[in-house]
Amino acid sequence: MLKTFKNISKRVLFSATLASASLLASSCQFINIIPGCSPYFYLQLSNQAITVNQWVPMTVNVNNPCNADLEYRFVAQRGAVVAQNPLLPQAEYTAPYSGGEDTITVSVYNRSTQSNLPQQSLRVLVVGDGLSYVEGPAPGTLLGDNDNGVIKVASIQGVGIGQVPRQVALGRQPVISPDGRYLAYTYYPGDGSSQIRIQDAVGNVQIMTGTGGSFNRDPAWAPIGSDQSYHLVFSSDRVDANGGERGADYNIWRVTVPGQNLQQLASTPGNDQEPTWSPDAQTIIYRSQFSQNQVQNFSNLWRLELSSGRLLQLTYESVPDKGAYEPEFSPDGGRVVYSRRYLSRQSQLLLNLQKIWVVDLRNIDIPSLLPFNPGTPGSGPVVSPTLPGGTSGRETNFGNIATQEFDETATELSPSFSVDGRFITFVRRQREEVRVLSIPSNVGNSGYIGTQPISVLPQGSDRAIEASWARQTRSYSR
């Protein structure tokens, strides 16, 4: 009996030895079974000092003892990653259009065992505040209203300090999404129409407004809500959502990325253009030719309450060919900066000016809000006749001039608040000189008085004709 048991034990031990040898011989096919044969990896960037929209090579460092057949997949939360070959452990990361944190995730698929290795994530800090702008042509040449310019993005890390701006697209009116993932802009294809386009950090383009014959312009981003969806508001002369037929006037529309759910928001008579979305997503301010219950040849600012559709006229220009243009909210939503064309009497002279003005929505003479329906008697905004002290509300609703520059040859336009709201940045054209300048945003009743405006863009970037700060949650300037 004991002898039989020993013989059986020897046969079992011999069989186990053969099985082990067979397993070792085929261990590269079953690398998850043999200890020490499973690959592992980590992600490494070639540069740790990353700035807005910068390209950075990265490598997946892999310990692959059994030469398993591996496939690499990359994704970035805000920026973008391009891998030329999924079988190679190299890729290129492009930072988003605005500063702040980003997360790069790499997944490795083991094709030998048809299994996924645990994901690895790397958090990076993108330094700088994103500023998108349009570079004009060489001095002495002009860029027409319907011509594309060179769109660039600069990573501003202090006054006049930053990386060399990158060319990212051709078009006009560039605006960076609140999270820096996309850049929206107006593009003129040359067929008598224009499109609203968006593109990610590496230049993948999507058309938001179709390819019909309508004009679509003035894109502005909505704040990103809890559903993480992206919405744009813009102006268009389309007569319906298809966009193939043009109407007589521009109206305010909205669209959901990637080009769905086109909806008309405002349709007062005359042209409604240049909308800007409030940081709390409750209202839109835009300029309109409608005033005093009829279409005029001047423009004023209007406010649209999205939940109710109620409209309110904010400014009351009445001089032909004058008015308010290019409104932009402050980061806290309490103020609006805009470019105002107006006549001003200075030292017995009547000057024709275009300067930057600021309206404080917390102190403005706000009339009662009433639903406005064009053509309906009794509807529309009611204007308070006077303010305390007998000052006309219409005279004060323009706000305050931002600068004390009263030179007719200097035109100020394209205003926006800096990321932290401490500065107002604008483009000043004076004869052939074009500069992007900033002044402190705490303008008084008479405008900012003190040191001269400071240049914003790095040296050599001196032909910007439009400029707009990213709506980052905070500043990441050094």
Steps between C-alpha positions, in 0.01 A plus 500: 500500500778743598693409185197570279454839665867594436471405133190717459676794670797470265270504194314808629824682575640410156179626331517828696863550395411448135210747533727763655757460227230530235364813664844660515558422135181680401515776761501780239152388395369495858697784655236575760541156650870494572611738777737772376389473137214754497596834342464823690545862393498867593454823303771765464492846334814644344424842649342575836464878444197494270333815369170568323458302176862375509605175329681259730634154400426223748610141545353194665784327683418130493651200676402220264712194594322259269466729199123498510313659208379830651272774369495854647200730533516862619244759605526847658223662698544853355789485258556241227737211430611383157663159456629416152512126565299329779763227522774744599533643853541860379250780446475879500296692752358841409396714796155667500433859402491617862708452813418266787515133583463226241502122527658266246392136515671211324353153459705202387330207335683167507421344164676180599259427784212719373491689828541859620772604738400740780471859374760758596419873530730798518386841625672799344479874566473722193654838580377828352177678416364434151454798267366441149540768239491569127817622340448754227692515173823688449498875565348693212253226404143455620289207621138532386204425728444167321864397467670230704796597712765290671370381839766456767496396865742648751592367844527817708709460815526864598488838333655452158646166612419166343587237245508582130130494392394207284301523180199271542246589227377746237191704582369781718355561847675214688367410846631229733254267676476530881703184553753578225413185307369675187553814299195643319530752218335640187625364170437646154522225233492753214156407362304793644427330832665451837511217753547454872774243548659342805825308525681311772858554611648309204279665236220248441222720355122474535253733325222605738273684256494279191621586153197695374507847350431701815733730690585377852734697724570633853544168688490507882519209744252419773632395841534122523217359711470190714424287193842596357344597166630784282277777364573794273297812429553687173333737253368386164289627211356151441121468484490153652717232662610365161689819422470473123289812453600847612264754654518877516628527860734333747342324798643328807527118484641227721647160412616198698835344415539309266262714291164382630181658638520829314257742665416865440514702822430863405332649195434868556464700176830616356839343551578321831871416522806443721345304788683422824387241755497588871719289733190372685345392165179693577522789253644603164597856412527601135482809281188582301379765257153487654421795725198717580275231348653520155813410302766769523835575334682482835567215744425448869560223752211269588472233766308175442384297799518141377253339739215738416599651166464850644701780340646818645670787320811606693646795306324779315706633212309717252767641266509344150781247440600505868440271793630202699698210350679180608367457856680260736414395857742523790589165664262570791218614268468837674636716218496521121778655294430615145625722217293817465481722191379845594537876467671690781551872546851574626630859527258644246562209260250229410702180482403179325626230738504122546617414852466224759221547752389297803146453633459391862184288494472531876456878484338557161151648473316172437144556372222255579525185294195431287462228236570651160326371189562700180180655370299440817356826645599566858791254506864586539739652749384789715766769560522671836469872419750629757748390761536651849626854461324556171763331278350335195536122500571509128802723555656274764440156354811521282712445811850648521777548250789264572783724376567871484617489140303754292700482178275445197782316323510231774222242466440257787321172436484125576485534883503216752572454868813317608460155652496636856293807409770742616574640155319603184680404181421660166641570155606855421542607139679828445584573141711200390586388854292221658560387861332277757492696825378452858388743768374434854128419495410712803420804289345796679233737380753676277686196376836358593753771579859407576776317321476430131331179376736205487566267206372148552643282224864389489734716295456447128124437518401851395230455234209362704170645377269293727578349840311306767602344832409142587234461770716300736376437853812672631827645381799270449745774415832464677 
